[in-house]
């Protein structure tokens, strides 16, 4: 959305890039010196890397509000913000500062009545790279003793839950008619099929906690298999306190 329009406050263009972790793609804009290994010879601005989705959403939202406030003016009311081309018709550049974004409009869309003609200042701060997570506490455990499950184990757990739901859907829909047929397709034992499908019966709250990384260390696939049928008893069976305590990610 902001390709070619985003700059750091040292004047360097910020280039779209991405990183992939556990199969999930995370998009960023990175200052050119950092991306090309030139940070020592051409220092980047105060914020050299920003999460793409956050800054795109912020810019588009504030621009829409700005345009709505001046919708009686024909030069702005006709502009849409559906994609990058629409944005480029309106904006010359967006400059990233530590505490704000400065949007410079193209001359045809500048508001001459504004205190800063051609500019829009948006209060903004880069989201923290590490967010606090609400870790579920085991009974009688102190906050200092609790750590979140390791990323690799959490990824395997979430993948197993998804697989269990998929296999259950195959059975319910009739695509698979017998457990033996499913075992042959997945090349695994009857017990493994049954234990994996049992994960599909986890209550929404434990599943959400697993996805968000809020389960304490030691509660993985083995502990969550074959859960109690009643959702309200599942936390109890795991020895978890429904109350939560904040622990840094």
C-alpha positions in Angstrom: 0.0 0.0 0.0 2.8 2.5 0.9 5.4 1.3 -1.6 7.4 4.3 -2.9 5.6 6.7 -0.5 7.2 5.8 2.8 10.4 7.5 4.1 12.2 7.6 7.4 13.0 11.0 9.0 16.5 10.9 7.6 15.1 11.0 4.1 15.7 7.4 3.2 13.0 5.4 1.4 11.5 2.6 3.4 11.2 -0.6 1.3 8.6 -3.4 1.8 10.0 -6.7 2.9 8.9 -9.7 5.0 9.9 -12.4 7.4 8.4 -15.9 7.7 8.1 -17.6 11.0 6.5 -21.0 11.5 4.8 -20.6 8.1 3.3 -17.2 9.0 4.4 -14.2 6.8 5.0 -10.9 8.6 5.3 -7.8 6.5 7.5 -4.8 7.3 8.9 -1.6 5.8 12.6 -1.2 6.3 14.8 1.9 5.8 17.1 1.4 2.7 20.4 1.7 4.6 19.4 -1.1 6.9 18.1 -3.3 4.1 21.2 -2.9 2.1 23.7 -3.1 5.0 24.7 0.6 4.7 23.6 1.7 8.2 27.1 2.8 9.2 27.7 5.0 6.1 24.1 6.3 5.7 22.4 6.3 9.2 18.8 5.4 9.0 16.1 7.5 10.7 14.8 7.3 14.2 12.5 4.3 13.3 14.3 2.1 10.8 11.7 -0.7 10.6 7.9 -0.6 11.0 5.2 -3.3 10.8 3.4 -2.9 7.5 -0.1 -3.7 8.5 -0.1 -1.3 11.5 1.3 1.7 9.6 -0.9 1.1 6.5 -4.0 0.9 8.6 -3.1 4.0 10.6 -2.4 6.1 7.4 -5.5 5.0 5.6 -7.8 5.4 8.6 -6.5 8.9 9.3 -6.6 10.0 5.7 -10.2 8.8 5.4 -11.1 10.9 8.5 -9.3 13.9 7.1 -11.0 13.6 3.7 -14.4 13.1 5.4 -13.9 16.3 7.3 -13.3 18.2 4.1 -15.8 16.3 1.9 -17.4 19.5 0.8 -14.3 20.3 -1.3 -14.4 18.6 -4.7 -10.6 18.1 -4.9 -10.7 15.7 -2.0 -14.2 14.1 -2.0 -13.5 12.4 -5.4 -10.4 10.5 -4.0 -10.9 6.9 -3.0 -8.4 4.9 -0.9 -9.0 1.4 -2.1 -5.5 0.5 -3.1 -2.0 1.9 -3.6 -2.8 3.7 -6.9 -5.6 5.6 -5.1 -3.3 6.6 -2.3 -0.6 7.7 -4.8 -3.0 10.1 -6.4 -3.4 11.9 -3.1 -0.1 11.5 -1.2 3.4 12.6 -2.2 5.1 10.9 0.7 4.7 9.7 4.3 7.6 10.4 6.7 8.0 8.2 9.8 9.2 10.0 13.0 9.5 8.5 16.4 6.3 10.0 17.7 4.3 10.9 14.5 3.8 10.4 10.8 3.9 13.4 8.5 1.8 13.0 5.4 2.6 15.4 2.5 -0.2 15.8 0.0 0.3 16.4 -3.7 -0.2 20.1 -4.5 -3.6 19.5 -6.1 -5.0 18.1 -2.8 -3.3 20.5 -0.4 -5.7 22.3 2.0 -4.7 26.0 1.7 -6.8 26.9 4.8 -4.8 24.5 7.0 -2.2 25.8 9.5 0.3 23.5 7.6 -0.9 23.6 4.0 -0.2 20.3 2.2 0.7 18.4 5.4 -1.2 16.1 7.8 0.4 15.2 11.1 -0.7 11.8 12.6 0.2 11.0 16.2 1.8 7.5 16.1 4.4 5.3 17.8 5.9 2.1 16.6 4.1 -0.9 18.3 6.4 -2.7 20.8 8.1 -5.7 19.2 7.4 -7.8 22.3 3.8 -7.6 23.6 2.8 -8.7 27.1 0.7 -11.9 27.2 -1.8 -12.9 29.7 -0.4 -16.3 30.8 -2.8 -18.7 32.4 -1.6 -19.6 35.9 -1.6 -23.1 37.4 -3.3 -23.4 40.8 -1.0 -22.3 43.6 1.7 -21.1 41.3 3.3 -17.7 41.6 3.7 -15.4 38.6 7.5 -15.5 38.8 7.5 -19.2 38.4 5.4 -19.3 35.2 6.8 -19.2 31.7 4.9 -19.4 28.4 5.2 -22.5 26.3 8.2 -22.5 23.9 7.3 -21.2 20.4 8.2 -24.5 18.6 6.0 -26.6 21.0 3.2 -24.1 20.7 3.4 -24.2 16.9 3.2 -28.0 17.0 0.2 -27.9 19.3 -1.8 -25.4 17.2 -1.0 -27.5 14.1 -2.2 -30.7 15.9 -5.5 -29.0 16.9 -6.1 -27.8 13.3 -5.3 -31.4 12.1 -7.7 -32.9 14.6 -10.5 -30.5 13.5 -9.8 -31.3 9.8 -9.9 -35.1 10.4 -13.1 -34.8 12.4 -14.6 -32.8 9.5 -13.6 -35.5 7.1 -15.5 -38.0 9.2 -18.6 -35.9 9.8 -18.9 -34.9 6.1 -18.5 -38.5 5.0 -15.3 -38.0 3.0 -13.8 -40.6 5.4 -16.1 -43.5 6.4 -13.9 -45.6 8.7 -10.9 -44.9 11.1 -9.0 -47.5 9.1 -9.4 -45.5 6.0 -8.1 -42.4 7.8 -5.2 -44.4 9.2 -4.2 -45.6 5.8 -4.4 -42.1 4.3 -2.4 -40.4 7.1 -0.1 -43.4 7.7 -0.6 -43.5 11.4 -2.1 -45.8 14.1 -5.7 -45.9 15.3 -4.6 -44.5 18.7 -2.9 -41.6 17.0 -6.0 -40.8 15.0 -8.2 -41.0 18.0 -6.0 -38.8 20.2 -5.6 -36.2 17.4 -9.3 -36.0 16.8 -9.9 -35.6 20.5 -8.1 -32.2 20.2 -11.1 -31.0 18.1 -13.2 -31.2 21.2 -11.2 -28.6 23.1 -13.2 -25.6 24.4 -12.7 -22.3 22.6 -10.9 -20.7 25.6 -8.0 -23.3 25.7 -7.7 -23.2 21.9 -7.5 -19.4 22.0 -4.9 -19.5 24.8 -2.8 -22.0 22.7 -2.9 -19.8 19.6 -2.0 -16.6 21.6 0.8 -18.3 23.5 -0.9 -18.0 26.9 -0.6 -21.6 28.0 2.1 -22.1 30.6 5.1 -24.3 29.8 4.4 -28.0 30.1 0.9 -27.9 28.7 1.3 -29.3 25.2 -0.3 -31.9 22.9 0.0 -34.7 25.4 -1.7 -32.8 28.2 -4.5 -31.6 26.0 -5.4 -34.9 24.3 -8.7 -36.6 25.4 -10.1 -33.6 27.3 -13.2 -33.8 29.5 -16.4 -33.5 27.4 -17.7 -30.6 29.5 -15.9 -27.5 28.5 -16.1 -25.9 32.0 -14.1 -28.9 33.4 -11.2 -28.6 30.9 -9.3 -25.9 32.7 -9.9 -27.7 36.0 -8.5 -30.9 34.5 -5.4 -29.0 33.4 -4.9 -27.6 36.8 -5.2 -24.0 35.5 -6.7 -21.1 37.3 -9.2 -19.3 35.1 -7.8 -16.1 36.5 -4.8 -14.7 34.5 -1.6 -13.0 35.4 0.4 -10.8 33.1 3.8 -12.1 32.1 6.1 -10.6 29.5 6.3 -12.5 26.2 
